[in-house]
Amino acid sequence: MVEQINSKDRMNFRIIHRKTALIQEHLESMQRDSFGIEFEAWKNEVDEIWKQIFQIITLLTEESQQIVLGNIQEEWVSYITHYGVLDFNQDGG
């Protein structure tokens, strides 16, 4: 399946992979220093990197989008559940 992906999508896969690795580094730093003065700056950087990743994903073919979204699912879910992007404690009202 991956062999059939066009070269432009392959290049974008590599870019997304590198950006995801950078996010992991930031998240590890944020976890070690959640009350530190750098936390907000790290979170802003991670937010911007995610924005860039999703902008790249929109350029991919549908098949490639599915592959990439599967590859980044764990990092994305971890991020949105631990860093205030979604609040699962709301009562729905």
BAPAMI-860507 format. One record per residue (C-alpha): residue number from 1; residue in three letters; x, y, z. Coordinates in Angstrom, 3 decimals, m for minus. Layout:
N
seq=NUM	type=ALA	X=X	Y=Y	Z=Z;
...
This chain:
93
seq=1	type=MET	X=0.000	Y=0.000	Z=0.000;
seq=2	type=VAL	X=2.738	Y=2.490	Z=0.946;
seq=3	type=GLU	X=4.649	Y=1.596	Z=m2.229;
seq=4	type=GLN	X=1.789	Y=3.027	Z=m4.302;
seq=5	type=ILE	X=1.912	Y=6.455	Z=m2.617;
seq=6	type=ASN	X=3.154	Y=9.247	Z=m4.850;
seq=7	type=SER	X=6.498	Y=10.922	Z=m4.190;
seq=8	type=LYS	X=4.969	Y=14.203	Z=m3.008;
seq=9	type=ASP	X=2.938	Y=12.397	Z=m0.359;
seq=10	type=ARG	X=6.031	Y=10.437	Z=0.688;
seq=11	type=MET	X=7.925	Y=13.684	Z=1.200;
seq=12	type=ASN	X=5.038	Y=15.046	Z=3.255;
seq=13	type=PHE	X=5.022	Y=11.820	Z=5.322;
seq=14	type=ARG	X=8.649	Y=12.499	Z=6.243;
seq=15	type=ILE	X=7.882	Y=16.116	Z=7.154;
seq=16	type=ILE	X=4.960	Y=15.033	Z=9.341;
seq=17	type=HIS	X=7.125	Y=12.351	Z=10.975;
seq=18	type=ARG	X=9.802	Y=14.929	Z=11.848;
seq=19	type=LYS	X=7.226	Y=17.381	Z=13.191;
seq=20	type=THR	X=5.627	Y=14.641	Z=15.280;
seq=21	type=ALA	X=9.033	Y=13.783	Z=16.755;
seq=22	type=LEU	X=9.486	Y=17.464	Z=17.656;
seq=23	type=ILE	X=6.083	Y=17.441	Z=19.336;
seq=24	type=GLN	X=7.140	Y=14.416	Z=21.382;
seq=25	type=GLU	X=10.221	Y=16.290	Z=22.615;
seq=26	type=HIS	X=8.091	Y=19.278	Z=23.594;
seq=27	type=LEU	X=5.507	Y=17.113	Z=25.356;
seq=28	type=GLU	X=8.216	Y=15.381	Z=27.380;
seq=29	type=SER	X=9.561	Y=18.780	Z=28.416;
seq=30	type=MET	X=6.076	Y=19.982	Z=29.287;
seq=31	type=GLN	X=5.458	Y=16.907	Z=31.439;
seq=32	type=ARG	X=8.694	Y=17.468	Z=33.380;
seq=33	type=ASP	X=7.974	Y=21.149	Z=33.954;
seq=34	type=SER	X=4.202	Y=21.657	Z=33.905;
seq=35	type=PHE	X=4.365	Y=24.652	Z=36.240;
seq=36	type=GLY	X=7.539	Y=26.164	Z=34.829;
seq=37	type=ILE	X=7.922	Y=29.452	Z=33.035;
seq=38	type=GLU	X=8.528	Y=27.675	Z=29.700;
seq=39	type=PHE	X=5.297	Y=25.646	Z=29.752;
seq=40	type=GLU	X=3.131	Y=28.203	Z=27.947;
seq=41	type=ALA	X=5.769	Y=28.819	Z=25.270;
seq=42	type=TRP	X=6.155	Y=25.063	Z=24.682;
seq=43	type=LYS	X=2.388	Y=24.610	Z=24.456;
seq=44	type=ASN	X=2.105	Y=27.461	Z=21.943;
seq=45	type=GLU	X=4.857	Y=25.893	Z=19.834;
seq=46	type=VAL	X=3.175	Y=22.492	Z=19.941;
seq=47	type=ASP	X=m0.155	Y=24.042	Z=18.964;
seq=48	type=GLU	X=1.529	Y=25.663	Z=15.964;
seq=49	type=ILE	X=3.272	Y=22.429	Z=14.953;
seq=50	type=TRP	X=m0.050	Y=20.551	Z=15.072;
seq=51	type=LYS	X=m1.590	Y=23.262	Z=12.916;
seq=52	type=GLN	X=1.227	Y=22.824	Z=10.378;
seq=53	type=ILE	X=0.787	Y=19.040	Z=10.407;
seq=54	type=PHE	X=m2.920	Y=19.258	Z=9.701;
seq=55	type=GLN	X=m2.317	Y=21.794	Z=6.931;
seq=56	type=ILE	X=0.066	Y=19.317	Z=5.290;
seq=57	type=ILE	X=m2.434	Y=16.476	Z=5.732;
seq=58	type=THR	X=m5.022	Y=18.429	Z=3.724;
seq=59	type=LEU	X=m2.602	Y=18.363	Z=0.771;
seq=60	type=LEU	X=m2.354	Y=14.562	Z=0.753;
seq=61	type=THR	X=m4.418	Y=12.123	Z=m1.260;
seq=62	type=GLU	X=m7.291	Y=10.487	Z=0.612;
seq=63	type=GLU	X=m5.408	Y=7.188	Z=0.966;
seq=64	type=SER	X=m2.342	Y=8.975	Z=2.326;
seq=65	type=GLN	X=m4.475	Y=10.996	Z=4.728;
seq=66	type=GLN	X=m5.871	Y=7.805	Z=6.216;
seq=67	type=ILE	X=m2.392	Y=6.360	Z=6.673;
seq=68	type=VAL	X=m0.984	Y=9.506	Z=8.292;
seq=69	type=LEU	X=m3.969	Y=10.001	Z=10.576;
seq=70	type=GLY	X=m3.559	Y=6.423	Z=11.787;
seq=71	type=ASN	X=0.149	Y=7.034	Z=12.372;
seq=72	type=ILE	X=m0.358	Y=10.184	Z=14.458;
seq=73	type=GLN	X=m3.508	Y=9.092	Z=16.298;
seq=74	type=GLU	X=m1.779	Y=8.123	Z=19.549;
seq=75	type=GLU	X=0.159	Y=11.384	Z=19.818;
seq=76	type=TRP	X=m2.896	Y=13.477	Z=18.914;
seq=77	type=VAL	X=m5.193	Y=11.756	Z=21.429;
seq=78	type=SER	X=m2.543	Y=12.040	Z=24.140;
seq=79	type=TYR	X=m2.105	Y=15.720	Z=23.399;
seq=80	type=ILE	X=m5.781	Y=16.653	Z=23.343;
seq=81	type=THR	X=m6.563	Y=14.726	Z=26.513;
seq=82	type=HIS	X=m3.604	Y=15.931	Z=28.598;
seq=83	type=TYR	X=m3.097	Y=19.535	Z=27.560;
seq=84	type=GLY	X=m6.495	Y=21.124	Z=27.817;
seq=85	type=VAL	X=m7.539	Y=21.001	Z=24.200;
seq=86	type=LEU	X=m10.631	Y=19.022	Z=25.189;
seq=87	type=ASP	X=m12.293	Y=19.027	Z=28.587;
seq=88	type=PHE	X=m13.869	Y=15.627	Z=29.207;
seq=89	type=ASN	X=m15.030	Y=16.731	Z=32.677;
seq=90	type=GLN	X=m17.748	Y=19.019	Z=31.340;
seq=91	type=ASP	X=m21.303	Y=18.089	Z=32.297;
seq=92	type=GLY	X=m22.586	Y=18.748	Z=28.780;
seq=93	type=GLY	X=m24.395	Y=21.931	Z=29.756;
